[in-house]
Amino acid sequence: MPPARPYHRPARRYLAVVAAVTMAAGLLTGCSDSDGPEGSVDAFLAGWRSGDLTPVGFIDPTGARISAEQVTDELRTLAGELVDTPPELRRSGDAEVTQDTATSRFRVTWTLPGDTRWEYDRELRLRRSGDDWQVIWSPEVVHEQLTKGDRLGLRRTVGTRSAVLDAAGEPIVTPRPVVRVGVQPSEVTDVRKLSADLTAAFRAVKPPITPPVDLSDLPKRLAEAKPDAFVEVVTLRRAAYDQIRSRIYDLPGTKYQADELDLAPTREFARALLGSVDPAQADDLKAHPDRYVAGDLVGHGGLQGRYDVRLRGVPGVSVITKRPGPDGTLVPTDTELFRREPQPGESLKTTLDVRTQNAADAALRAEKRTSALVAVRISDGAVLAVANGPGAAGTNLAFTAQVPPGSTFKMVSTLGLLDRQAITLDGRVDCPKTFTVEGRSFKNSNDFELGSVPFRTVFARSCNTAFAALAPELGPDGLAETGRTLGLEGTWDLGVEAFTGKVSTGGSATEQAAASFGQGTTQVSPLAMAAATAAVARGRWEQPTLLLDPAPQQRAEPGPQLRAESVEPLRTMMRAVVTTGTGKALADVPGDPVHGKTGTAEYDDNPANTHAWFVGWQGDVAFAVFVEKGGSSTESAVPITERFLRALHR
């Protein structure tokens, strides 16, 4: 029998199988030597960022093979709190090759919260295996201080919030002493009597605690608390606590803790203008997830809200290592890999004068109706006080109200009539009980009439019918033109929202008659009227100034110089308002002579619904007082003005 013939594979099929095995081995063990070690380095850096490391072969420092999936998992674990923001990775030049080993340097750049960049250089070691380059993997590849089990973590450090400063450069809000009033459940003998005694004492605090302290839930809170707990009832400024200390200190169960809080000089001090600083709310976190985290202090409303980014500064951030604790939660270690120090905020410097602001707040304190008071220094336009009464509920109506000015606008009408030489200080005009225009009857407050009297008397007594009769002398646009010379309707850059007024123009003869004494479609804010009054006292309008730093970028240009032959008689008449007219209650106020004009403004086309006004100046301070639904100005706005001016001279 012939010997068996040896079996031979077909050559083409054999070569194809060898090629396939060789290609698979390349995927498992690393990139081909034909690409040099740089091919493996580039594949690793691309895979680290994309999360796909399958083209790369890995070994550990002992030379044992590691799967790409294992390295991918370890990279994600090491990234910890940075896992969702993979770093930018860039090879730094060619690798250094020594026989069968290579070293390649690369730059790692992480983007941290607050657009902070954390950059550092690392090196990747590789080993040749046949024709392939394999990456030697260990946690140190990510960072030299990382070891197995570590996680990258973030630590945020809040910077110091800067202050809103007064005109003297002193912080308006500073640490001030307070007393926390609380109750220890185990020492309370009669909770209902305790609640009644505390409530009565709190109501006796002057100025009143706002909002009032509600102790209706105190029995429930004490029942749910531990016997030796400090159940806080209210935090009082030290001055308020001292008023009632003797009434509450020895009540059974009461406890007290002295503390300091960042507070303005008083609770109401320019509150609506300044705004508040409170813990971040859900809306804050939703609107700015990249800026705030739970527990941050955030400015709300007013200057604190508008300039929150400037005031709060930039939080610091650190990259630290964390390791799993016994319960599986990550625990920070003492290793810090990177730190960017927090940057303190920048302060705001305002023109507010503490003494004037306190006087304004005190003047409005007892007024339950919505009210506002603005004071402006005549010599330079600095806003000295911005007060809103308790009824304003946190709204800065002193700057933003849009309401009719009533008879205070006779200041503007009179200036226009004087400019047009339609009247003179002592020229006689008629002041009838009523005056009819196009079928509409205009009348005076309480239906008074003066007959034919000098115009100064018409102004001092605030005769509506005389102004209605003189309205044609102003023409359809004369009132608006005069108002603009006093800054009304202007574009002002104060750094905060402000309404500069809208003056009636054109319209029917009836509208022009109503507008001549501040009715019709004319609307103003207390700030606009205070600035217009300051312009009359100064002889030229200048934009009010509230912020000194940062200073307004587009401050309005000054108005034209007012004609002396017009403004001098107007000043004389505004003095007569106080000496012989509707503002006589201010005649004996200490200090320089007071000039002014009262105003009662109807709204809703109902004579029974009226706002009350007083505008004027004393010395270098011009002011405007507004009381919503205040009725007669002599019964509301004038008394507020008197309290304000007397407080300035104490």
ZIGICOR-V944366 format. One line per field, one symbol per residue. psi: psi as a letter, one per 40 degrees, with the letter a starting at -180 (. if undefined). A space follows every 10 residues. Layout:
# ZIGICOR-V944366
psi=???
This chain:
# ZIGICOR-V944366
psi=hiiihihhih dddddddddd ddddddddei iiedeidddd dddddddddd ehedehiiii deeiihiddd dddddddddb eedegiihhh hgaiihhhbe iihhiihhhi hiiffhhhii hiihiihhhb eihihhhide ddideiihei ihiihhhhih hiihiadeei hdhihihihh hihhdeehdg dddddddddd ddeehhiihh iihhededdd dddeiideih hhdihiiddd dddedddede hheiihhiii ihiididehf ddddaihiih iddddddgde diiheihhhh iaddddfddd ddahiiiihi iiihadeeih hiaehhdihh iihiihihhi ehhddddddd dddedehdih iihhhhhdde ehhdighhid eefehgddde igiieaeded ddddddddde feiideihii gidihhhfeh hiiihffiie ahiidddddd eghdddddde ddddideddd ddddeeeiei higeeihhhe ihhhiaiidd ddddddffaa ehiiiddddd ddddddddei hihihdhdhh iidfhiiiii hihdeddddd ddddddddde aefdeedehi aiihiahihh hiiffhdehi iiihiaihbe hiihhhhhfe bhdeecdddd dddddddde.
